[in-house]
């Protein structure tokens, strides 16, 4: 069992994707994560992509909500706020991704929490940051991809901007959210002091493009960061990109154009020397593309393998699931879900002494641990019934 964060309690008001996935990382490591949701359930219970559900459980719920206890509260009720205040006193971390200011209006913001627990770590994830001209804008992955330039750099001059095919900013933001909280926990261990941690989708999107922006901001700037060729990024030289074969696609990474030209048997007038790999990248990639279009994927892979050219088959999802390294790494795990039906999840991505954190709790039914958590706080059966009758807490029948 991996229980690095055993004894750490995280109070989580997270919804959508970045917040839940970031906090899930901590839950996987053994933290006691109490996920507070409204009585009707958080957004991730209501949407999940492809109209798919497993026994009423959305894909978004299954993605980022394992190893958490569920507490359903109506924070508009003073009795529910009182419950949260008691929980704050027992918690090490508060993590939230409401729009900035929402918890302040409820009397549960950072300054309010510090009065209850002076060493609390308050981690806030938002679209654009805690303040600034965009503070009240909706922060959502696709919109951030557009604003941050990520959709532009992923696009082409021929077809225009194109978004990444997954919520890449949300996922990277989740990793930064977890990292920021872990750094704050280390500081607290060393100094006894808590702090506020702020992570935004916009900052995460720019961080994803660190290499590209560093290249763009220093020295001459290109007029357009899109590409007309198969090259995967405006700042790379040929052959770096994805090429179509007769029956599939192959990625060719960093390497010598001279060696690749020899391997493919390019004619003299089709060859671009290594020293011109960047300046003549469109010309070079066009010659490579025309050559590979006449070959099968298997033939191409065999040629590249013999000459030690960095390459990979472009897999679809069926190929990924069956890939021998993915299988060896146990990157997917099937467990019994909260409803009893098996669900398959993407495993925790890090190994600790060779071990993967286990799924102690699959994503839970709404309010599944409400009674358990309140009893831990000292509420008795009569008080629980009163809270339930007042609509302050959701306790499943």
KETIFI-606450 format. One record per residue (C-alpha): residue number from 0; residue in one letter; x, y, z. Coordinates in steps of 0.1 Angstrom, whole numbers, always signed. Each point is the difference from the previous one (the first is absolute). Layout:
! residues N
<NUM,"a",<X,Y,Z>> ...
! end
This chain:
! residues 397
<0,"x",<+0,+0,+0>> <1,"x",<+12,+35,-9>> <2,"x",<-10,+23,+29>> <3,"x",<+25,+28,-2>> <4,"x",<-26,+26,+9>> <5,"x",<-17,-21,+27>> <6,"x",<-12,+23,+27>> <7,"x",<-4,+30,-23>> <8,"x",<-36,+12,-4>> <9,"x",<-11,+19,-30>> <10,"x",<-33,+18,-2>> <11,"x",<-10,+2,-36>> <12,"x",<-26,+22,-17>> <13,"x",<+10,-11,-35>> <14,"x",<-20,-5,-31>> <15,"x",<+5,-3,-38>> <16,"x",<+35,-16,-7>> <17,"x",<+31,+19,+11>> <18,"x",<-9,+2,+37>> <19,"x",<-13,-35,+4>> <20,"x",<+29,-16,-19>> <21,"x",<+26,+20,+19>> <22,"x",<-15,-9,+34>> <23,"x",<-4,-36,-11>> <24,"x",<+38,-2,-3>> <25,"x",<+2,+8,+37>> <26,"x",<-28,-25,+8>> <27,"x",<+19,-27,-18>> <28,"x",<+30,+7,+23>> <29,"x",<-21,-7,+31>> <30,"x",<-14,+34,+9>> <31,"x",<-35,+1,+15>> <32,"x",<-18,+20,-27>> <33,"x",<-35,+11,+10>> <34,"x",<-17,+11,-32>> <35,"x",<-28,+25,+8>> <36,"x",<-27,+2,-26>> <37,"x",<-34,+17,-2>> <38,"x",<-31,-22,+7>> <39,"x",<-6,-3,-37>> <40,"x",<+35,-11,-7>> <41,"x",<+30,+18,-15>> <42,"x",<+4,+6,-37>> <43,"x",<+20,-31,-7>> <44,"x",<-29,-22,+10>> <45,"x",<-21,+16,-28>> <46,"x",<+23,+0,-30>> <47,"x",<+26,-24,-13>> <48,"x",<+4,-1,-37>> <49,"x",<-13,-23,-28>> <50,"x",<-33,-3,+19>> <51,"x",<+15,-29,+19>> <52,"x",<-9,-11,+35>> <53,"x",<+5,-30,+21>> <54,"x",<-30,-6,+22>> <55,"x",<-7,+38,+0>> <56,"x",<+37,+9,+6>> <57,"x",<+14,+24,-25>> <58,"x",<+34,-4,-15>> <59,"x",<+12,+33,+15>> <60,"x",<-10,-13,+35>> <61,"x",<+20,-32,-6>> <62,"x",<+30,+20,-13>> <63,"x",<+10,+20,+31>> <64,"x",<-19,-11,+31>> <65,"x",<+15,-32,+13>> <66,"x",<+13,-4,+36>> <67,"x",<-22,+28,+12>> <68,"x",<-28,+1,+26>> <69,"x",<-32,+17,-12>> <70,"x",<-18,+26,+23>> <71,"x",<-31,+16,-14>> <72,"x",<-7,+35,+15>> <73,"x",<-21,+30,-9>> <74,"x",<+24,+28,+8>> <75,"x",<-28,+25,-2>> <76,"x",<-12,-14,+33>> <77,"x",<+17,+13,+32>> <78,"x",<-1,-34,+15>> <79,"x",<+21,-13,-30>> <80,"x",<+25,+28,+3>> <81,"x",<+4,-10,+37>> <82,"x",<+8,-35,-10>> <83,"x",<+27,+13,-24>> <84,"x",<+14,+22,+27>> <85,"x",<+4,-30,+22>> <86,"x",<+17,-19,-28>> <87,"x",<+24,+29,-7>> <88,"x",<+12,-3,+36>> <89,"x",<+10,-36,-7>> <90,"x",<+15,+5,-35>> <91,"x",<+35,+7,-13>> <92,"x",<-11,+12,-35>> <93,"x",<-30,+17,-16>> <94,"x",<-1,-5,-37>> <95,"x",<-26,+18,-22>> <96,"x",<-6,+10,-36>> <97,"x",<-31,+22,+2>> <98,"x",<+3,+34,-17>> <99,"x",<+20,+24,+21>> <100,"x",<-20,+14,+29>> <101,"x",<-27,-26,+3>> <102,"x",<+12,-15,+32>> <103,"x",<+7,+35,+14>> <104,"x",<-37,+8,-4>> <105,"x",<-9,-32,+20>> <106,"x",<+24,+10,+28>> <107,"x",<+23,-29,-9>> <108,"x",<+28,+17,-19>> <109,"x",<+37,+0,+9>> <110,"x",<-2,+28,+26>> <111,"x",<-30,-17,+16>> <112,"x",<+17,-34,+1>> <113,"x",<+32,+15,+15>> <114,"x",<-20,+13,+30>> <115,"x",<-10,-36,+6>> <116,"x",<+33,-17,-9>> <117,"x",<+29,+25,-2>> <118,"x",<+23,-26,-17>> <119,"x",<-25,-10,-27>> <120,"x",<+11,-4,-36>> <121,"x",<-26,+15,-23>> <122,"x",<+4,-10,-36>> <123,"x",<-21,+16,-27>> <124,"x",<-2,-10,-36>> <125,"x",<-16,+25,-24>> <126,"x",<-2,+8,-37>> <127,"x",<+21,+31,-1>> <128,"x",<+13,+6,+36>> <129,"x",<-13,+15,+32>> <130,"x",<-3,+35,-14>> <131,"x",<+5,+20,-32>> <132,"x",<-20,+11,-30>> <133,"x",<-13,-35,-8>> <134,"x",<-8,-11,+35>> <135,"x",<-37,-3,-6>> <136,"x",<+2,-17,-34>> <137,"x",<-9,-37,-2>> <138,"x",<+32,-21,+0>> <139,"x",<-4,-31,-21>> <140,"x",<+26,-21,-18>> <141,"x",<-10,+8,-36>> <142,"x",<-2,+37,+7>> <143,"x",<+34,+0,+16>> <144,"x",<+15,-19,-29>> <145,"x",<-12,+27,-22>> <146,"x",<+11,+29,+21>> <147,"x",<+34,-14,+9>> <148,"x",<+12,-7,-36>> <149,"x",<-1,-38,+5>> <150,"x",<-28,-4,-27>> <151,"x",<+20,+21,-24>> <152,"x",<+33,-18,+4>> <153,"x",<-18,-34,-4>> <154,"x",<-17,+12,-32>> <155,"x",<+13,+5,-35>> <156,"x",<+0,+28,-25>> <157,"x",<-22,-21,-23>> <158,"x",<-26,-11,+25>> <159,"x",<+2,+28,+26>> <160,"x",<+2,-4,+38>> <161,"x",<-8,-33,+16>> <162,"x",<-5,-10,+36>> <163,"x",<+18,-29,+16>> <164,"x",<-23,-30,+0>> <165,"x",<-1,-3,+38>> <166,"x",<-4,+25,+29>> <167,"x",<+37,+4,+0>> <168,"x",<+0,+32,+20>> <169,"x",<-23,-14,+27>> <170,"x",<+23,-30,+4>> <171,"x",<+32,+19,+2>> <172,"x",<-17,+25,+23>> <173,"x",<-10,-29,+22>> <174,"x",<+37,-11,+2>> <175,"x",<+10,+35,+9>> <176,"x",<-28,+3,+26>> <177,"x",<+12,-32,+17>> <178,"x",<+37,+11,-2>> <179,"x",<-9,+34,+16>> <180,"x",<-18,-16,+28>> <181,"x",<+28,-25,+6>> <182,"x",<+25,+28,+1>> <183,"x",<-21,+19,+25>> <184,"x",<-2,-32,+22>> <185,"x",<+38,-2,+0>> <186,"x",<+2,+36,+10>> <187,"x",<-25,-6,+28>> <188,"x",<+20,-30,+12>> <189,"x",<+32,+21,+2>> <190,"x",<-14,+33,+13>> <191,"x",<-34,-7,+15>> <192,"x",<-16,+26,-23>> <193,"x",<-27,-5,-25>> <194,"x",<-5,+21,-32>> <195,"x",<-22,+8,-29>> <196,"x",<+7,-19,-33>> <197,"x",<-15,+13,-32>> <198,"x",<+0,-19,-33>> <199,"x",<-17,+11,-32>> <200,"x",<-9,-16,-33>> <201,"x",<+16,+29,-18>> <202,"x",<+33,-4,+18>> <203,"x",<-2,-38,-6>> <204,"x",<-5,+5,-37>> <205,"x",<+30,+23,-3>> <206,"x",<+21,-24,+21>> <207,"x",<-9,-27,-25>> <208,"x",<+15,+22,-27>> <209,"x",<+31,+9,+19>> <210,"x",<+24,-12,-27>> <211,"x",<-19,+17,-28>> <212,"x",<-4,+33,+18>> <213,"x",<+37,+1,+12>> <214,"x",<+10,-5,-37>> <215,"x",<-26,+26,-11>> <216,"x",<+9,+27,+25>> <217,"x",<+38,-1,-6>> <218,"x",<+15,+12,-32>> <219,"x",<-19,+4,-34>> <220,"x",<-37,-8,+2>> <221,"x",<-18,-19,-28>> <222,"x",<-30,+17,-17>> <223,"x",<-21,-31,+6>> <224,"x",<+3,-29,+25>> <225,"x",<-21,-23,-21>> <226,"x",<+15,-24,-25>> <227,"x",<-8,-8,-36>> <228,"x",<+19,-34,+2>> <229,"x",<-1,-31,+21>> <230,"x",<+25,+15,+24>> <231,"x",<-13,-2,+36>> <232,"x",<+7,+35,+12>> <233,"x",<+13,+33,-16>> <234,"x",<+34,-1,+17>> <235,"x",<+10,-36,-10>> <236,"x",<+20,-9,-30>> <237,"x",<-7,-29,-24>> <238,"x",<-7,-29,+3>> <239,"x",<-18,+6,+33>> <240,"x",<-37,-8,-6>> <241,"x",<-26,-25,-10>> <242,"x",<-2,-15,-35>> <243,"x",<-27,-20,-18>> <244,"x",<+9,-34,-14>> <245,"x",<-22,-20,-24>> <246,"x",<-19,-15,+29>> <247,"x",<+7,+21,+31>> <248,"x",<+23,+26,+15>> <249,"x",<+35,+1,+15>> <250,"x",<+17,+25,+22>> <251,"x",<+36,+8,-7>> <252,"x",<+18,+19,+28>> <253,"x",<+34,+17,+3>> <254,"x",<+27,-13,-23>> <255,"x",<+22,+5,-30>> <256,"x",<-16,+9,-33>> <257,"x",<+31,-14,-18>> <258,"x",<-5,-34,+16>> <259,"x",<-38,+1,-6>> <260,"x",<+5,+10,-37>> <261,"x",<+24,-30,-4>> <262,"x",<-25,-23,+17>> <263,"x",<-29,+10,-22>> <264,"x",<+22,+2,-32>> <265,"x",<-9,+36,-7>> <266,"x",<+13,+14,-33>> <267,"x",<+27,+26,+1>> <268,"x",<-25,+28,-9>> <269,"x",<-23,-11,+29>> <270,"x",<+27,+1,+27>> <271,"x",<+4,+28,+25>> <272,"x",<+33,-1,+20>> <273,"x",<+0,+0,+38>> <274,"x",<+12,+36,+3>> <275,"x",<-32,+11,-18>> <276,"x",<-24,-21,+21>> <277,"x",<-17,+30,+14>> <278,"x",<+2,+26,-28>> <279,"x",<-12,-25,-26>> <280,"x",<-22,-21,+22>> <281,"x",<-31,+4,-23>> <282,"x",<+20,-12,-30>> <283,"x",<+15,-29,+19>> <284,"x",<-32,-12,+16>> <285,"x",<-18,+2,-34>> <286,"x",<+26,-24,-15>> <287,"x",<-3,-24,+30>> <288,"x",<-38,+1,-1>> <289,"x",<-1,-8,-37>> <290,"x",<+24,-30,+5>> <291,"x",<-19,-14,+30>> <292,"x",<-33,+3,-17>> <293,"x",<+11,-28,-24>> <294,"x",<+10,-23,+28>> <295,"x",<-19,-21,+26>> <296,"x",<+3,+7,+36>> <297,"x",<+17,-33,+7>> <298,"x",<+25,+6,-28>> <299,"x",<+7,+35,+14>> <300,"x",<+4,-11,+36>> <301,"x",<+24,-28,-11>> <302,"x",<+22,+25,-20>> <303,"x",<+2,+25,+28>> <304,"x",<+7,-27,+26>> <305,"x",<+30,-13,-19>> <306,"x",<+16,+34,-3>> <307,"x",<-7,+9,+37>> <308,"x",<-22,+30,-10>> <309,"x",<-23,+11,+28>> <310,"x",<-35,-9,-9>> <311,"x",<-34,-14,+11>> <312,"x",<-31,-13,-15>> <313,"x",<-30,+24,+5>> <314,"x",<-24,-21,+21>> <315,"x",<-37,+3,+3>> <316,"x",<-15,-8,+34>> <317,"x",<-5,-37,-7>> <318,"x",<+37,-2,-8>> <319,"x",<+9,+19,+32>> <320,"x",<-21,-23,+22>> <321,"x",<+17,-31,-15>> <322,"x",<+35,+15,-1>> <323,"x",<+25,-23,+18>> <324,"x",<+17,+28,+20>> <325,"x",<-34,+14,+11>> <326,"x",<-11,-34,+11>> <327,"x",<+33,-6,+18>> <328,"x",<-3,+33,+18>> <329,"x",<-35,-8,+11>> <330,"x",<-12,+34,-11>> <331,"x",<-36,-10,+0>> <332,"x",<-17,-16,+30>> <333,"x",<-34,-16,+2>> <334,"x",<-17,+1,+34>> <335,"x",<-34,-6,+15>> <336,"x",<-19,+33,-1>> <337,"x",<-22,+15,+26>> <338,"x",<-31,-14,-16>> <339,"x",<+16,-35,-3>> <340,"x",<+6,+2,-37>> <341,"x",<+37,-2,-10>> <342,"x",<+16,+32,-12>> <343,"x",<+33,+5,-18>> <344,"x",<+22,+30,+11>> <345,"x",<+33,+15,-10>> <346,"x",<+24,-9,+27>> <347,"x",<+19,+24,+22>> <348,"x",<+30,+10,-22>> <349,"x",<+29,-2,+25>> <350,"x",<+16,-31,+17>> <351,"x",<+13,+1,+35>> <352,"x",<+26,-27,+7>> <353,"x",<-16,-18,-29>> <354,"x",<-35,+2,+14>> <355,"x",<-31,+17,-15>> <356,"x",<-25,+15,+25>> <357,"x",<-30,-22,+3>> <358,"x",<-36,+10,-6>> <359,"x",<-13,+0,+36>> <360,"x",<-33,+16,-10>> <361,"x",<-14,+1,-35>> <362,"x",<-18,+33,-8>> <363,"x",<-28,+0,+26>> <364,"x",<-37,+6,-1>> <365,"x",<-11,+35,+9>> <366,"x",<+1,+4,+38>> <367,"x",<+11,-36,+6>> <368,"x",<+21,+10,+30>> <369,"x",<-20,+30,+13>> <370,"x",<-12,-18,+31>> <371,"x",<+34,-16,+6>> <372,"x",<+18,+34,-2>> <373,"x",<-25,+18,+22>> <374,"x",<+1,-27,+26>> <375,"x",<+38,+5,+1>> <376,"x",<-7,+37,+8>> <377,"x",<-21,-10,+29>> <378,"x",<-35,+3,-14>> <379,"x",<-25,-25,+14>> <380,"x",<-29,-17,-16>> <381,"x",<-25,+27,+10>> <382,"x",<+22,+28,-13>> <383,"x",<+5,-19,-32>> <384,"x",<-37,-3,-5>> <385,"x",<-5,+37,+7>> <386,"x",<+27,+9,-26>> <387,"x",<-16,-23,-25>> <388,"x",<-35,+13,+6>> <389,"x",<+12,+36,-4>> <390,"x",<+16,-9,-33>> <391,"x",<+34,+10,+12>> <392,"x",<+16,-34,-6>> <393,"x",<-7,-28,-24>> <394,"x",<+0,-35,+15>> <395,"x",<-9,-29,-23>> <396,"x",<-29,-21,+11>> 
! end
